[in-house]
């Protein structure tokens, strides 16, 4: 419990400090200007605050989804994008850019709307293909997801190649991942979806322990493996669909944070779950702060920062022999 309180305190400090970072000459009157009548007040309340909350929310979702999939597939290299949900979202976003219809949506950008529809379509198609096989096998799900991801990636390349230079750049920029173009309207939709998904995964933390030890072990302990597998599949798919549709495919968070937390705090998911959720939010919020300040007034996509950290992270684990090659112990 003490570890959770310490990490929670760090998370609160990050959420409080990072919106201020990079704003010069911020006076008390600007802080009170919640309606954004001054430039500093507008930046702080209507850009920095929603951006920080979105980054924290997305990081928590990606980290917990990665933790769940690593137990689900019993593979420490599994990520939230293993089944190709991000590819489905990317194809949906590419269609919205290629057709040129962003003005039809007032509350949300069309890339977010079509990205979510693409993720949903990919999830339904993947489940349908598995059901045609006559069961819900984890190895078959993994292989089908990889095959579907390659097919969607080829469609994405065709759409990008056939687009204009401007649209091709927009799609490339979206594929890098970022939380810059968000607002409170986006949070109203994103936060409930992520909260429900994270809550379900937290509730199933004991089942994740048993699943990571093997389906046979889980069944002997009274777990309805087929039902739990379906719940995990749809929960992670829907949550990642929402996050990717808003932020694009931000890589490495869903694999770095669970690995790090296992190495530091152990392998039991009931203790691991809140630490991973907080750690994911902290990591992505800090990475976004670096992304928007390191080249100010220009900014880097946050996905570039997470990728720059992710590569050396795995090299360090391999060289030092500290790879968490099992998802559970004991």
C-alpha positions in Angstrom: 0.0 0.0 0.0 2.9 2.4 0.8 4.2 1.9 -2.8 0.9 2.8 -4.3 0.6 5.9 -2.2 4.1 7.0 -3.2 3.4 6.4 -6.9 0.0 8.2 -6.5 1.8 11.2 -5.0 4.2 11.3 -7.9 1.3 11.1 -10.4 -0.4 14.0 -8.7 2.8 16.1 -8.7 3.2 15.4 -12.4 -0.4 16.4 -13.2 0.0 19.6 -11.2 3.5 20.7 -12.5 3.5 19.7 -16.2 0.8 22.1 -17.4 2.9 25.0 -16.1 6.1 23.9 -17.9 7.0 26.2 -20.8 4.6 29.0 -20.1 6.4 32.3 -19.4 5.1 35.1 -17.3 2.0 33.4 -16.0 0.4 35.7 -13.5 -2.3 35.0 -10.9 -4.9 36.9 -13.0 -4.1 34.5 -15.8 -4.7 31.5 -13.6 -8.1 32.9 -12.5 -9.0 33.5 -16.2 -10.7 30.2 -16.6 -12.6 31.4 -19.7 -9.4 32.2 -21.5 -9.8 35.9 -22.1 -6.0 36.4 -22.0 -3.5 34.5 -24.2 -1.9 32.9 -21.2 -5.2 31.9 -19.6 -6.3 30.4 -22.9 -3.2 28.4 -23.3 -3.3 27.1 -19.7 -6.9 26.2 -19.3 -8.0 25.3 -22.8 -4.8 23.7 -24.2 -2.4 22.6 -21.4 -5.0 21.2 -19.0 -6.9 19.0 -21.4 -3.6 18.0 -23.1 -2.1 16.9 -19.8 -5.3 15.0 -18.8 -5.5 13.3 -22.2 -1.8 12.2 -22.0 -2.3 10.7 -18.5 -5.5 9.0 -19.5 -4.0 7.5 -22.7 -0.8 6.4 -20.9 -2.8 4.6 -18.2 -5.0 2.8 -20.8 -2.0 1.7 -22.9 0.0 0.5 -19.9 -2.9 -1.5 -18.4 -3.9 -2.9 -21.8 -0.3 -4.1 -22.3 -0.2 -5.7 -18.9 -3.5 -7.5 -19.7 -2.4 -8.8 -23.1 0.9 -10.0 -21.7 -1.0 -12.2 -19.3 -3.6 -13.1 -21.9 -1.0 -14.3 -24.4 1.5 -15.4 -21.8 4.1 -13.4 -23.7 6.0 -10.5 -22.1 6.5 -9.0 -25.6 2.7 -8.6 -26.3 1.5 -5.0 -26.7 -1.9 -3.3 -27.0 -1.4 -3.3 -30.8 -0.7 -7.1 -31.1 -4.1 -7.9 -32.7 -4.0 -5.1 -35.2 -6.6 -2.8 -33.6 -4.4 0.2 -34.2 -4.1 -0.8 -37.9 -7.9 -0.8 -38.1 -8.0 2.7 -36.5 -5.3 3.9 -38.9 -7.2 2.7 -42.0 -10.3 4.5 -40.7 -8.4 7.7 -40.1 -6.8 7.4 -43.5 -10.2 7.1 -45.2 -11.4 10.2 -43.4 -8.4 12.1 -44.7 -8.5 10.6 -48.2 -12.2 11.5 -48.6 -11.7 15.0 -47.2 -14.7 15.1 -44.8 -13.3 16.6 -41.6 -15.8 19.5 -41.7 -18.7 17.2 -41.2 -17.9 16.7 -37.5 -18.1 19.6 -35.1 -17.4 18.1 -31.7 -14.8 15.5 -32.7 -12.3 15.5 -35.6 -13.3 13.1 -38.4 -10.0 11.2 -37.9 -11.1 10.3 -34.4 -14.6 9.3 -35.5 -13.4 7.2 -38.4 -10.5 5.9 -36.5 -12.8 4.5 -33.8 -15.1 3.0 -36.4 -12.1 1.4 -38.0 -11.0 -0.1 -34.7 -14.6 -1.4 -34.0 -14.7 -2.9 -37.5 -11.4 -4.6 -37.0 -12.5 -6.0 -33.6 -15.8 -7.4 -35.0 -14.0 -8.9 -38.1 -11.4 -10.5 -35.9 -13.9 -12.0 -33.6 -16.0 -13.2 -36.6 -13.0 -14.9 -38.1 -12.2 -16.7 -34.9 -15.8 -17.8 -34.5 -15.8 -19.3 -38.0 -13.0 -21.5 -36.9 -15.3 -22.9 -34.3 -13.8 -21.7 -31.0 -12.0 -18.9 -29.2 -8.4 -20.1 -29.1 -5.7 -17.7 -27.9 -3.1 -18.9 -30.4 -5.6 -18.7 -33.3 -6.6 -15.2 -32.1 -2.9 -14.1 -32.1 -2.2 -15.5 -35.6 -5.4 -14.1 -37.1 -4.7 -10.7 -35.5 -1.2 -10.6 -37.0 -2.5 -11.6 -40.4 -5.3 -9.0 -40.3 -2.7 -6.4 -39.2 -0.6 -7.1 -42.3 -3.7 -6.8 -44.6 -4.8 -3.5 -43.0 -1.2 -2.2 -43.2 -1.2 -2.8 -47.0 -4.5 -1.0 -47.4 -3.1 1.9 -45.4 0.0 2.0 -47.7 -2.3 2.1 -50.8 -4.4 5.0 -49.3 -1.2 6.9 -48.4 0.4 6.4 -51.8 -2.8 7.5 -53.6 -3.3 10.6 -51.5 -2.1 14.1 -52.2 1.2 15.3 -50.6 -0.8 17.3 -48.0 -3.0 14.4 -47.1 -0.1 12.0 -47.0 1.7 14.2 -44.6 -1.4 14.5 -42.4 -1.7 10.7 -42.3 2.0 10.3 -41.5 1.8 12.9 -38.7 -1.2 11.1 -37.3 0.6 7.7 -37.4 3.4 9.2 -35.2 0.9 9.7 -32.3 0.3 12.8 -30.3 -2.0 14.5 -27.9 -1.7 18.1 -29.1 -5.0 18.5 -30.9 -7.4 17.6 -28.1 -9.9 19.5 -25.9 -12.5 19.0 -23.2 -14.9 17.5 -25.7 -12.5 14.7 -26.5 -12.0 14.1 -22.8 -15.7 13.7 -22.2 -15.7 10.7 -24.5 -12.3 9.3 -23.8 -12.2 9.4 -20.0 -15.4 7.3 -19.4 -14.3 4.7 -22.0 -10.9 4.4 -20.5 -12.2 4.4 -16.9 -14.6 1.5 -17.7 -11.8 -0.5 -19.4 -9.2 0.0 -16.7 -11.8 -0.8 -14.1 -12.7 -4.1 -15.7 -9.1 -5.1 -16.1 -8.5 -4.2 -12.4 -11.4 -6.3 -11.4 -10.0 -9.3 -13.3 -6.5 -9.0 -11.7 -6.7 -12.3 -9.9 -7.8 -14.0 -13.2 -4.9 -12.5 -14.9 -2.6 -14.2 -12.4 -4.1 -17.5 -13.2 -4.2 -17.0 -17.0 -0.6 -16.1 -17.0 0.2 -19.4 -15.4 -1.6 -21.3 -18.2 -5.2 -22.0 -19.2 -5.1 -25.4 -17.6 -4.0 -24.0 -14.3 -6.8 -21.4 -14.5 -9.4 -24.0 -15.3 -8.4 -26.2 -12.4 -8.8 -23.1 -10.1 -12.4 -22.6 -11.3 -11.9 -19.9 -13.9 -14.2 -19.8 -16.9 -11.3 -19.3 -19.3 -13.4 -18.9 -22.4 -15.6 -16.1 -20.8 -12.6 -14.3 -19.3 -10.7 -14.4 -22.6 -13.7 -12.8 -24.4 -14.0 -10.1 -21.8 -10.3 -9.3 -22.0 -10.4 -9.3 -25.8 -13.3 -6.9 -26.1 -12.4 -4.7 -23.2 -8.8 -4.1 -24.4 -9.9 -3.7 -28.0 -12.6 -1.1 -27.2 -10.3 0.8 -24.9 -7.4 0.8 -27.3 -9.8 1.8 -30.1 -10.8 4.9 -28.3 -7.2 5.9 -27.4 -5.8 5.3 -30.8 -8.7 7.1 -32.5 -7.9 10.2 -30.4 -4.1 10.1 -30.0 -2.9 7.9 -32.9 -0.8 4.8 -32.3 1.7 5.7 -29.5 4.1 2.9 -29.1 6.2 1.3 -26.3 4.2 2.6 -23.4 2.2 -0.6 -23.2 5.3 -2.7 -23.0 7.8 -0.5 -21.1 5.7 0.3 -18.1 4.5 -3.3 -17.3 8.1 -4.6 -17.6 9.5 -1.9 -15.4 6.8 -2.4 -12.7 7.2 -6.1 -12.7 11.0 -5.8 -12.2 10.5 -3.3 -9.3 7.2 -4.3 -7.6 6.8 -8.0 -8.4 4.4 -10.1 -10.6 1.1 -10.2 -8.7 -1.5 -8.3 -10.8 -3.5 -7.1 -7.8 -0.6 -5.1 -6.7 0.8 -4.5 -10.2 -2.4 -3.1 -11.7 -2.7 0.3 -9.9 1.1 0.8 -10.2 1.0 0.1 -14.0 -2.0 2.4 -14.5 -0.3 5.3 -12.6 3.1 4.6 -14.2 1.7 4.7 -17.7 0.0 8.0 -17.1 3.2 9.4 -15.5 5.4 8.2 -18.4 3.3 9.5 -21.3 2.6 12.9 -19.5 6.3 13.4 -19.0 7.1 12.3 -22.6 4.5 14.8 -23.9 6.0 17.6 -21.9 9.4 16.8 -23.4 7.9 16.6 -26.9 6.3 20.1 -26.7 9.3 21.8 -25.1 12.5 20.2 -26.5 12.1 22.0 -29.9 9.9 24.9 -28.8 8.1 26.7 -30.4 7.9 23.7 -32.6 7.0 20.3 -31.1 7.7 16.6 -31.7 5.0 13.9 -31.9 5.0 12.2 -28.5 5.3 8.8 -30.2 8.8 9.8 -31.4 9.8 10.4 -27.8 8.4 7.1 -26.5 10.1 5.3 -29.4 13.4 6.9 -28.6 13.1 5.7 -25.0 11.8 2.3 -25.9 14.7 1.1 -28.0 17.5 1.8 -25.4 15.2 0.5 -22.7 15.1 -3.0 -24.2 18.8 -2.9 -25.0 19.5 -2.2 -21.3 17.3 -5.1 -20.2 19.0 -7.5 -22.6 22.5 -6.4 -21.8 22.0 -6.5 -18.0 20.0 -9.8 -18.2 17.0 -8.2 -16.4 14.4 -9.1 -18.9 11.1 -10.1 -17.3 10.8 -13.3 -19.3 7.7 -14.5 -17.3 4.5 -12.7 -16.7 4.0 -14.3 -13.3 5.9 -16.2 -10.7 5.0 -18.3 -7.8 
